[in-house]
């Protein structure tokens, strides 16, 4: 509906994603049964708790992926990289069907990148971002349900970038007493693009700054995925890595704001 020109609020899009997650549990009979954290693991052992948590996480992830679909190639690169990571992990634990589905998703996203970056000839749109995010998160949830040797933090590392972006957005808006669904231009990719225009390229150079932003962000998107694959069966180190990447994400946001304010004073 959104892509056909009918206005759909962020709240309704999130509710639709959550409803889709509930349908996925009914269809697959799978949900995330653990958290690899001592306190939460006891609660996650009960389906009455684990199922709502899985539904909420899956719905929010679809919504989060849509939020980063603002730069040419950014969302499709994230999908391609994460799907490749899930393919590697599921192959290592002999989940052949999930590995094959992940490979197909990665290949589809890789082909899309050639049309979406650098010139943005076609776009995912809300329907594309939510649908591919839905497939991606349920491939990850299926691995968590079927392979207990795969750590939950490793799965979070593979899906890192949308998770970090939405966590930062929620915390930032809560600290500024803004509605959670309040739209703004303060996502990290938007800050980087504006910084490029102000400091390097000059204003009104969005046609250049947009694809360059994705290029600059690529190492930051890929590194957590590679880390998750390498630590797929190690809970403690994976949790530490996840915390470190979250700190780096938050620090990068603060650094960009600090530099922008300093330049404005000059």
Secondary structure, 3 states (H helix, E strand, C coil): CCCCCCCCCHHHHHHHHHHHHHHHHHHHCCCCCCCCCHHHHHHHCCHHHHHHHHHHHHHHHHHHHHHCCCCCCHHHHHHHHHHHHHHHHHHHCCCHHHHHHHHHHHHHHHHHHHHHCCCCCCCCHHHHHHHHHHHHHHHHHHHHHHCCCCCHHHHHHHCHHHHHHHHHHHHHHHHCCCCCCCCCCCCHHHHHHHHHHHHHHCCCCHHHHHHHHHHHHHHHHHHHHHHHHHCCCCHHHHHHHHHHHHHHHHHHHHHHHHHHHHHHHC
